[in-house]
Amino acid sequence: MLTLNMRSADRKSDYIYRQIYRQLKKEILLHHFLPHEKLPSKRDLAKGLKVSVNSVNSAYQQLLAEGYIYAKERSGFYVEKLDTLPVPFGSSRALNPELAESPDSRKDWLSFSHMSADRSCFPFDSWLNCEHKALRSRRTELSDDPSRFPQGIYSVRRTISRLLSVTRGVKCFPEQIVLGGGTQVLVQLLRQSFFQNATFAMEEPGYKRIYRLLTMQHADVRTIELDDRGIKMNEINRINPDVLYITPSHQFPTGIVMPISRRIQLLNWASRSENRFIIEDDYDSEFKYECDTIPSLQGLDAFDKVIYIGTFSKSLLPGLRISYMVLPQRLLKAFREKSRFIMQTCSALIQLTLQEFIDSGEYRKHIKRMKQIYSERRMRLIEELGKKFGDDVTIYGANAGLHFMSAFKSGETVDAILRRADEEKLELYSLRRCFLRSCINDREPRFILGFANLSKENIEEGVNRLYRAVYG
Ligand code: 76U
């Protein structure tokens, strides 16, 4: 007869039926019952264990639902015939230490990371108000089946289309906008929908997360080096790709702002064949220094050839995971057909909160404030680098965005510098992470210096640490 290992503490903290269920399950898995053996009747077992028949019934029902036992009408419950588990039941399932994730506690570190926006200045309270408002007044959309809005909630897209027209000169209808939980998601959608057999070309150095995404799926991706105006035109003509992936507003990572001459050349190139398209990744264009923002390539495109991609990762916070693309009208019908089964990846609550944040004027206020803050930090960082390194540092592409590129005259290798930066508790990224084919000769060590994570007061100390890392 079954006995239960029930300590009185367990009786209090766990339902009795769960204890019976667990014990029986264990015995069945350990083959302490024969296959097809009859279990004691509920009444007998309840009596033996001094518990209620209800508890035994619940335990049996759970075992029945999971398939450990089966019932025969007017006869009782029987044990199912189960194969032996390859790993003994109850054996340790400890996490392999190599797989352990340690929460990143970089206390006292300073960061030149280009990968996030400033969190200390984010208006969390206004964001929360907008979220409250969305929760109070947008309940229909929040509870709607998201498959009804595969491109994202219409009113959110309307708000974004108005914003883009004002801030980026992007010309579009809300119908052309597709929201998604990140730039990679959107590029993935494009590839699946239109570019399964396309030849892509990307800037070298460039955005490796997209390069990897595409090559991982065996896409044909060529890389094209840059001249002082951005991606090289003669190479585009030579390679003749179908899709160009570029960052014209602030080339990632070198910071080149593509001049109008190259933009026109690119649009003309795209217009010369039905199958050519340009993906414009406009990831950090909200921030431009010492002149006004430069309108998007999409706004200039009269041929309906540019797919515009933007994100709120830099202007708000990267963890929100909300990005968008603007499809040319000529692709929209096909996109809707091809992506019919795809669910929207961006949460409705984030979409509606964002809409409220933009419509209430908070977004404009936030960008205005951040422009000022980032502009001061950028200036300060350039000044401090000049003071400390003099002619031994060259800065590139500092006219826009939240990072610039820097090259140092130093006999040290990139590896040695990065190792010392680690010892100095300085988060630092070299340009290598952006070498798509890793064949660029890095004569001078080059680094991406992001200034979104460094408060004005910490800039001097950050540069001191950088100096010690660069020269030992
Ligand atoms: C994004 C480029 C060129 C898009 C970017 C970034 O998914 O919308 C870079 C690195 O947040 P998402 O992507 C935005 N296009 O550089 C943002 N930068 C990346 C994320 F922080 C990191 O890995 O070096």
Residues whose N, C-alpha, C, O or C-beta is under 5 A from the ligand:
A	BS01	76U	H114 M115 S116 G182 T183 Q184 Y207 F252 D281 Y283 T311 S313 S323
